[in-house]
Amino acid sequence: MLRSSAPRSSASRPSAPPHPPVGPLLRRYTDAGEPLSCEPVAQGLLNRGYRLATTRGRYFLKQHLDARTADRDTIVRQHRATQRLHALGLPVAPPLPDATGRTVAVIGGHCYALHPWIDGRHRDGAQLSTAGSRRLGTLLGHVHTSLDRVMEPPARSPTPDADGGHESARPEDTFRLIDELLRLVRARRHRDCFDELAEHRLRERRLLLAAHAHRRPPPAAATGWVHGDFHPFNLLYRGAEPAAIVDWDRLGVRPRAEEAVRAAAIFFVRPSGELALDKVRAYARAYRRAAGADRAELAAAVDRVWWERLNDFWTLRWRYQLHDRRADPLFPAVSALVVWWTREYEAVRDAFAG
């Protein structure tokens, strides 16, 4: 993830990562300078990032660790995509090539990439005006149409879907997961308020899923190239204008309109778990115009993303199965959103597709 001056709570900050091989890395570049400092960047759950200062300037050093996307060929494909998008005028920050023209350095068995440092701040939906919400929708629409121009057609993509398909979750699988998570929550010797909320939400979700299991949506009909992880921590602003879309690790072929809905559900969710539907409406209309998507495509995407959220427990799986608490702060609003969205389903659908 590229850089922000926004602070992060120390309660959710992981332990300090090991120091990267800055010297051997910089020696691959002809004009990067000598290292002065290298500090970890706080945001980022899957990979590591560092703010690197040298005698020639400031850079963002990324260490690719996510097992699904950290092989050199996958990273090179991402880099080529950002280079082409940059040439089209999209706000991205392509990696810097070394003296041989390569953008990926493999050192000690790990892949690294050096990017220009982008000064900017992350902004969520509460910090966006209605006009800013429209700009956000237009930007994502341009990302999708531009990817169509610079990438191979999806039918010939070597890795059409990193997630293994577009089938929606099966309720019977989710019921089993709920039971397993409840078992883990109840087995904790010293329960805290998070555990109490987790048990409440799991029991609540089991009832919701039982009531709506018949609404499982069909497979997605339309797919295209998408960023794959479009949310506030992967977009930097200078003032009111987007400065850089970052973290293209999950670039892939998936239902495009679903990315638009999924992004809005992250940008525009309030702490109480409600969506700011006035901003969602402005954003969605701008996205439809920019991407050439029709109302039916957005309505179907709403169905599928709602179902995905109804069946998803990734924050609890991190805590109770992986013993990783970095996603804990996201759980209250994310879990409340599912309940609110189910209750206000028609209003949400109308905001995206009306």
MARKOL-45455 format. One record per residue (C-alpha): x, y, z. Coordinates in steps of 0.2 Angstrom, whole numbers, plus 2048, in hexadecimal, padded with zeros to 3 digits. Example, Ala and Ser with C-alpha at 12.3 -4.5 7.8 and 13.67 -1.06 7.14 Angstrom:
BEGIN
83E7EA827
8447FB824
This chain:
BEGIN
800800800
8068117FC
80881E809
7FD829814
801835822
7F182F82B
7F482783B
7EF815840
7EA80F851
7F880685A
7EC7F9860
7EA7F284F
7FD7F5849
8067E5847
8187E284E
8267EB845
82B7E2835
83D7DD831
8477E9829
8487E7815
8587E580C
8587F8807
86B7F8802
86B7E97F5
85A7F07EE
8608027EB
8707FC7E3
8657F57D5
8608077D0
86B8147C8
8648247D0
85A81F7E0
8688257EB
86F81F7FC
86381A80A
85F826818
85081E821
84481081E
834810829
825804828
81580B822
80780782E
7F9802822
7F87F1819
7F27E081F
7FA7D4812
80A7DC80C
8177E7813
81B7F980F
829805813
82C818812
83E81980B
84882980B
85882A801
8648387FB
85A8397EB
84883A7F2
83A8307FA
83381F7F5
8278127FA
82F8017FB
8227F27FA
8267E1800
81A7D47F8
8157C7804
8037C1800
8057AF7FB
7F77B17ED
8007C07E4
8127C07EA
81A7B77DB
8247C17CF
81A7BE7BF
80A7C47C8
8127D37CF
81A7D77BD
8087D67B6
8027E27C3
8107EE7BF
80D7EE7AD
7FB7F27B0
7FF8017BA
80C8077AE
7FF8077A0
7F180F7AB
7FD81D7AF
80081F79D
7ED82179B
7ED82F7A8
7E68257B7
7ED82A7C8
7F881B7CC
80A81A7D2
81380D7C7
8238057CE
83480C7C9
83F8017BD
8507FD7C3
8607FE7B8
85B7EF7AE
8497F47AC
8427E87B8
8357EE7C5
8357DF7D1
8457DB7DB
8467C97E3
8517CA7F2
8537BC7FF
8447B37F7
8387C27F9
8327CE7EB
8347E17ED
82F7F07E3
8338027E4
82680F7E1
8268227E1
8208297F2
80F8317F0
80A83F7FD
7F883D801
7EA83880D
7DD82A80D
7CB83180D
7BC826811
7AA82A80C
7A783581B
7B5841815
7AE841803
7A184E7FD
7938497F1
79E8507E3
7AD8467EA
7A28367EA
79E8397D8
7B183B7D4
7B482B7DD
7A78217D2
7AE8297C3
7BF8247C7
7BB8127CA
7B18127BA
7C08187B1
7CB80B7B9
7C07FD7B2
7BF8047A1
7D28087A0
7D67F67A6
7CC7F0797
7D77FA78C
7E87F4794
7E57E2799
7E27D278F
7CF7CF78C
7C97C579B
7C67B5791
7D87B378D
7DE7B879F
7EB7AC7A6
7E37AD7B7
7D17B27B4
7CC7B27C7
7D87B17D6
7C97AC7E0
7C579D7D6
7B47A17CF
7A57AC7D1
7997A17DA
7907A87E9
7937A17FA
7897927FF
77E79480F
783783815
795787815
79279781E
78778F82C
79678382F
7A2792830
79679B83C
79678C848
7A978A847
7AB79D84B
79E79C859
7A878D861
7B8797861
7B07A6868
7A879D876
7B879387A
7C17A387E
7C67A3891
7C67B6893
7B97BD888
7B97D0884
7AC7DC87D
7B27D786B
7AE7C586F
79D7C9875
7997D3865
7A07C585A
7947B8862
7857C4861
7897C784E
78C7B584A
77C7B0852
7737BE849
77B7BA839
7757A883A
7637AD83C
7657BA82D
76C7AD822
75F7A0826
7527AD822
75A7B1811
7627A280B
7567A07FD
75D7B17F6
76E7AA7F1
7727B37E0
7787AA7D0
7897AB7CA
78F7BC7C3
78C7BE7B0
7987CC7AC
7AB7CD7B0
7B97D97AC
7CA7DE7B3
7C97E77C4
7D57EE7D1
7CF7E17DD
7D17EB7ED
7CA7FC7EB
7C78047FC
7CC814805
7DD80D80B
7E280A7F8
7DE81B7F2
7E882B7F6
7E183D7F5
7E984E7F3
7DC8597F9
7CC8547F0
7D484B7E2
7DA8397E1
7ED8397E0
7F18267DE
7E88157DE
7F38097E6
7F57F77EB
7F17EE7DB
7F57DD7E2
7E47D67DF
7E27DB7CD
7D87CE7C4
7C87CA7BA
7B97CA7C5
7A77D27C4
7AA7E57C1
79A7EB7C8
79D7E17D8
7AD7EB7DB
7A47FB7D9
7977F57E6
7A47EE7F2
7AE7FE7F2
79F8087F6
79B7FD804
7AC80180B
7AE813807
79C81880D
79980E81C
79681782C
79C81183D
78A80C841
78A800832
77F80B827
783810815
783823810
776820803
7768317FC
7898307F8
78781E7F2
77A8247E5
7868327DF
7948267DE
78A8187D5
7838237C8
79482A7C4
79B8187C3
78E8137B7
7918217AB
7A481F7AC
7A480C7AA
79580A79E
78C7FF7AB
7797FE7AB
76D7FE7BA
76A7EB7B8
77D7E77BA
77E7F27CA
76E7EA7D1
7757D87CE
7857DE7D6
77C7E47E6
7747D37E7
7847CA7E7
78E7D67F2
7807D57FF
7817C27FF
7937C2800
7937CD80F
7857C3817
7907B3815
7A17BC819
7AA7BB82A
7BC7BF825
7C07CB834
7BA7BD840
7C47B0837
7D47BB839
7D17BD84B
7CB7AB851
7D37A0844
7E37A983F
7E57B2850
7E87C2847
7DF7D184E
7E47DF841
7D37DE839
7C97E084A
7C57F2848
7BC7EF838
7B07E283F
7A37ED848
79E7F7839
7A07E982D
7957DD837
7887EB83A
7877EF828
7817DE823
7727DF82F
76E7F1829
7707ED817
7647DE818
7577E9820
7597F7814
75C7EC805
7517F57F8
7578067FD
7698007FB
7657F87EA
75C8087E4
76B8137E9
7778097DE
76B8057CF
75D8127D1
